[in-house]
Structure formats: structure tokens, C-alpha cells
Amino acid sequence: MAGNSQLITIFGDLGSTVSFIVFLSPLPTFYNIYKKKSTEGYQSIPYVVALFSAIILIYYSVLKGNMNVVIIINALGAFIETIYICFYIFYAPKKAKLQTIKFVALFVVGGFGAIVLVIQFLFKGVVRAQIVGWICLVFSVCTFAAPLCIVRKVIKTKSVEYMPLLLSVFLTISAVMWFFYGLLKKDVNIYAPNILGFMFGIVQMVLYVMYKDNKEKKVTKEQKLPELLQNHVIILDDEKKLPHLTEEQIIEIWKLGSLVYSEKLNARAAAEVEINKPN
């Protein structure tokens, strides 16, 4: 029993350490947002779900008892996720800003508040911890699965520009540590979701390896802009450099230029017909 208790402490400490790194892993993402002063294609859902999951795990640990390591790391995580969400809202466009606020109101305020009220008034004793434990299980899986909302975009665009790789890597490592912690404590609500967490993390890392070079290919295409539009006039900025345009914008410019050119030809043809018309 002493050996088992020591292992629980070891995996608990390792899990807490890796979880702390998980909470800090989005820092490069938010630094990028800060530099560009825009959230661009980044999503707020993973951070809202992570905040809710941290809060509900704190509540579960308090009901369960003897899980101080879980309480401490999730309290720290809830604080960090709150900062991320506030930062995201500050730089997000109006639509994303309102959507994020709605998610926070739905999950954190409404969802958690409703769970506490129902559990405290309708249930007693160990039943409370059991029910909250199952809720934790569901949302722990959601925490691991939340970054998968980026997977569809990665597959569609064949680009990993907006995939949080560090988050995926450390979530996978964290899943391994908390799996053994939960297994040793015989707590299915701790170890079960981390099995799926490990699987989800592997999927995301495989996708990153598959599409990691596509961003460079996209830049190469955009560098060919002068060749594509060499017969068209482009307004340069003060530094006499070509503006940064996406492939879709290039196509739109090309279509617009072709349309204008076609209209000019039609007008010229009509004028020539008018001049050559016999009196």
C-alpha cells in the first residue's frame, strides 16, 4: 500500500507539472494574436471548454476528498484559462467576441451554476461525487476533443497554420500521467477520459506531420504574384512592396481585371462600329 501511495504521489506531481505546461502551451498562439492585433482563424472554444472542465474538476475533487493535487492544478488552470479568454475577447472581431461571451455564459456561468444547484439540493452523500464525476468524465473528453474543431479546417485547407501543436503534444503527455494517477486511485472518472485524450492527441500530431510543409508552398504561390498580374496595374504601398494577398484574393483581382478589360474591348468595338457606320 505504501508503494501504491508513493506511485500515486509521483504520477500526481508529474501530471500537475505537465498540466501546468499544457495551460501555458497556448502562449505562442496568444503572442501571435498580440503581434497581429487579431485572433484571425483561431478558435476560443478550446479555452472555454478547458475553463469549464477545470472548474468542474475542482468541484468534483472537493466532493470526493483527498485530491488536493487535482484541486491545486485545476485552480491554477482556471485562472490561466480566464486570462486567455479575456485576451481573446479583447482582440477578436465583433462576431467572434460575441460568440465567445455566449460560450462563457452558457458553459461557465449557466452550466456550472445549474450543476451546483441541482447537485446540492437534489442529492446527498457519495451520490453527489458520483454524478459530478460522470459530468467531469464527459467534459474531460471534451477538453481533449476541443482542439479537434481545428482538424476539419486543417484537412480542408491542408494547412496547419492554426493548429495548436504544443497544446496537442502536451495534452497527450498529460493524458498518460493522469491515466496512471486515476488507475492507481481506482477512479474511473480520472483515468477513462485520458485514454481518449491520448488517442485524440495522436490524431492531431499525425495531421500536423502530414500538412506541416503546406504553409511554405502557399507562400511560394503568393511570391509569383507579379508573374500572374504582370499585365495589370497594382497600387504599391509606401515602401514600394507588393501587398500581401491570399490565393483567393489573387483570383478575385484576376476576375475583376478580366472583366474591366472585357468591358473596355466591348466599348472600343462599339465606338469603331459607330465611326464606320455609313452616313
N, C-alpha and C positions, 0 to 999 in steps of 0.2 A: 504493500500500500504506500509505503514511503517513497519507493521508486516511482510509482504511478503519479503521486502528488508532485514529485520533482519534475517529471516529464510535462505535466500539466502547466507548471510554472514556466518551464523553458519555452514550450510552444506558445503559451500566452504572451510571454515577453517578446518572442520573435514575431508573433502575429501582430502585436501592438507596434513594434518597430516598423515592420513592413507596411502596416496600415497607415502609419504616420507618413511614410514616403508616398503611399497611394494618395493621401489627401494633398500632398504637396506637388504631385506629378503634373497637375494641370498648370503649374506656374508658367512654363514656356508658352502655353496657349494664351494665357491672360497677358503675358508680356507682349505677345504678338498683337493682341487686341489693343493694348495700350499704345503701341507704336503706330498702328494704323488708325487708331481712334474709331474703330468699328468692329463689331462682332462678326461681320461678313457671313460666312456659311456655318459658323459654329452654332451648336445647339445648347440650350440651357437645361434640357430635360435630365441629362445625367446628374447634374449638380442638385437639382430639386429632389430627384428620387434618392440620391445619396444623403441629403439632409434629412429627409423623412425617415429613411432606414436607420440613420444614426440615432434619431430621437426615439424611435420605437424600440430599438435595441437597448437604450438606456432604461426605458420603462420596463422592458422585459427583465433586464438584469436586476433591477430593484425588486421586482416581484419574486424573482427566482431566488435571490440571495447568494452570497459567496461568489460574486462575479465582479469584483472591484476592477480588475484589469479591463473588462469589457466596458464598464461604465466610464472609466477614465479616458480610454482611447476614443470612444464614441462622443463624449462630451467635447473633446478637443476637435474631433472631426466635424461635429455640428457647427462649432464656432467658425472653422475654416470654410466650410461649405456656404455658410451665411455670407461671409466676406466675398466669396466668388460670385454668388448670386447678385449681391448688391453691385459689384463691379460690372457684371454682365448687363444688368438693367441700366446702369449709367451710360454705357457705350452702345447699347442695342438700338436699332431703328424702332420707330413707334410700334409697328406690328409685333415685333419680337419682344419688345418691352412689355406690352400689354399681355401677350401670351405667357410670358414668364411670371408676371404678377398673378395671373389666373391660376397657373400651376401651383404657385406657393400657397395661394388662398385655398385651393382645392385639397392639396395633399397635407401641407404642414398645419395650417390653421383649422380648416374644416375637418379633414380626415383624422388627424391625431386627436383633436378635441372630441370628436364623436366617439372614437375608440375608448378614450379615457372615461367619458361619461357612461357609456354602456357597460364597460368592464366593472367600474367601481359601484354602480348601482344595481346591476343585474346578476353579478356573480360574486362568489366568495371563496376564500381559501386558495388552495392549489389550482382550482379551475381557472382562476384569473391568469396565472402564469402560463397554463397550457394553451389557452385561447390566444393570448398575446404572442406566445411562442410560435404558433402557426401563422399568425399575421407577419411576424418577423421573418419567417421562412419564405413567405411569398415575396415580401419586399426586398429581402436579401438577394433573391433570384433576380428581381427587377433591377437592383443596383448593378449586378454583373451584366445584365442584358441591356441596360440603358444605352451603353455605347454602341450597341448593335443598330441603333437608329441611323448611325453613320454608315453602316455596312451597305445598305441599299444605295446610298449616294456614291460610295466607293465603287461598287460594281457597275453602277450606271455611268459614272464619269470616267471609270478606270483610272482614278487618281486618289492618292492617299493624303492629299494636301490638308484635309480637315479631319483626318483620323488621329485621335489622341493616342499615339503608340505607347508612350510612357505609362499612361493610365492603364492600358490593356496589359502591359507586361507586369506591372506591379500588382494589379488585381489578380493576375494568375498566380503569382508567388504568394500573395496574401491568402488566396483560396486554399493553397496547400497547407499553410501554417494553421489556419483556423479549422481546417478539416480535422487535423490531428488533435487540436485542442478540444474540439467538440466530441470527437470519438473517444478520447480518454475520459472526458467527463460524462460520457454516455448521454449527450444532449443532441438529439436528432435535429432540433431546430438550429443548431450551430453547424454541425458537420454536413447535413444533407444539401443545403443550397451551395456549399462550396464545391461540391462535385460538379454541378452545372457551371459554377463560376470558372473552374479550371477549363472546362470544355469550351465555354464562350471565349475565354481569353486566347486559347489556341487558335480558334477560328479567325479571330481578328488579326493575330500575328501572321497567320498564313496569308491572309488577304494583303497585308502590308508588304510581305515579301514578293507577292505576285505583281503588285502595281506600283512599287516604290520608285521605279525608273520613269514612269509616265509623265511626271511633272517636268522633267528635263526635256522630254520630247515636245511637250506643249510649248515650252519657251522657245525651242528651236523653230517651231512653226511661226511663232509671232515675230521672230527675228527676220523672217522672209517677207515681212510686210511691204518694204519698198519695192520688191520684185512684183508682188501681186497688184500693187496700185501705182506702178511706175508711170502710167498714163493719166493719172488723176492728181488733182491738187490737194495737198494736205496742209492744214494750218499747223505750224510748228509752235512750240512754246518758247519762252524767253531764252532758253538755253539751246535752242535750235535742235531739239531732240524730238524724235517721233513719240507720240503719246502711247502709253501702254494700253493696248487693246486686246480683248479676247478674240478667239476664233469666231464666235457668234457675231461680235461687233464688226469684224472684218467683212463677214458675209453680208451684213446689213449695209455697210458702206458700199460694197461692190454692187449690190442690187440697186441702191439709190443712185449711184453713179451711172449705171447702165440705163436706168430709167430716164435720168436727165439727158444723157447722151442721145437716147432714142427720141425723146421729145424734140431735141434740137434738130435732129435729122429730119423729122416729120415737118417741123416748121420751115426748114430750109427748102424741102421739096415742094411744100405748098407755095412758098414765095416764088420759086422758079416757075412753077406752073402758071401762077398769076402773071408773071412778067412775060412769059412766052405765049400767053393767050392772044390769039388774033383779035385785032380791034374790030 
